[in-house]
């Protein structure tokens, strides 16, 4: 039991800031401006100029993938391809793994303005298989050794490019599946433990993870579910199986389904395969992975089973397909509180937006995509146009239309950093789409928990809710908006306790998770 005194930023529906919060046995017992006498002698933490806010939620993360890449070779900050090659060379000389995985290559953030090639990978990594994943998580470059291993499979798939070694679309998924199956399960669980600790340092208390990438029998989905239920430090994980087969969710008793990969309706702007209504400057319109009938059939089946549905849509053509499919499902089997969502929703249409508003479809978006180093504005303008780019990621439009949006990283595509989400939303280079810090914090906290029906217990600092909270270095409501990026996460509290590492014996965590009734 303890009292917090100072800037208590509740993120309730009125965005109240009060003077006191009382924690007792992991729950919020009192919130208000006048501390009742019965708490006068309780231990008190004086926040001074700091602020207490609810814990952040990452509403769209590839948790297993991010855990893998976060423990491996991250080349996202490299300024040229020679630097990437040097990092790979150094890693290759010391790595004991038969397969090397690197992440974050972008042709738009290096001075050469081109991706690494298969030939360059062969030069620095000739004897081990290597996969360098593009920053957007939808393409990769592989060396000759790995290409020869998979050539018979890859050569029949869309997105196969033998000369450059770049794999897109189905070819990329096939390489990802192979790599995933080569990972050691104990190492993956250990990486996941480290990643939870990493996320906690950034004030994240809950992750919505999209799973289902290549493991036989969707083992990664089962592992994440068991891992999530086995945690005892209060960190929350909500698992979304990336599958169009509803039984993948139902047989695991998961109440939700969706994500990217198998539930991605299109690609991304980085590979110009996000499905768009008006063509790119090269004349193409990207790729819709499925026809309307297949998407509608999936949505109807999932909706009739009372599953929550989320699907990836980046281009406006895919956004239209997603919104119309969800509409068809809800017309077929109406549900009041379904929480269906369209992930990313970077480029929208008026018709799709109207559907989202009428049918209460929520949108887990990525404000981190705004002014993104790996996919800069000048690149987007070169493939779309200035006017179309101006209308990307329209956060203010969503909020003005009364649509619930939440923030996520799409990790490993962007580094999970809630302070960055707030900064990009409030200081958007497109002034017309800027939102207030109050709105942004609501998206990063309360709305995040809303996406998985957890807002009754978490997401705002109100009485009778669980004490999942973050101490920030300053009050986000009163500092100059330009200084939001300088905010620091100083401490995460889960169930009223300072965050405790989840690292322990792997078997112990997993066995406990098999029998736990915790939510996942």
GIGI-V782442 format. One line per field, one symbol per residue. ss: DSSP state (@ for helix, = for strand, . for the rest). Layout:
ss=???
This chain:
ss=.========.......========..======....@@@....===========.======.@@@@@@@@..==......@@@@@@@@@@@@@@....=======............@@@@@@@....======....====.@@@@@@@@@@@.....=.....===@@@@@@@@@@@@@...@@@@@@@@@@@@@@@@...========....@@@@@@@@@@@@@@@.....======.....@@@@.....=========.=.....................=...@@@@@@@@@@@@@...======..@@@@@@@@@@@@@@@@@........====.....@@@@@@@@@...====.@@@..=..=.@@@@@@@..@@@@@....@@@@@@....===...=......@@@@@@@@@....@@@...@@@@@@@@.@@@@@...............=..====........@@@@@@..======..==.......@@@@@@@@@@.....
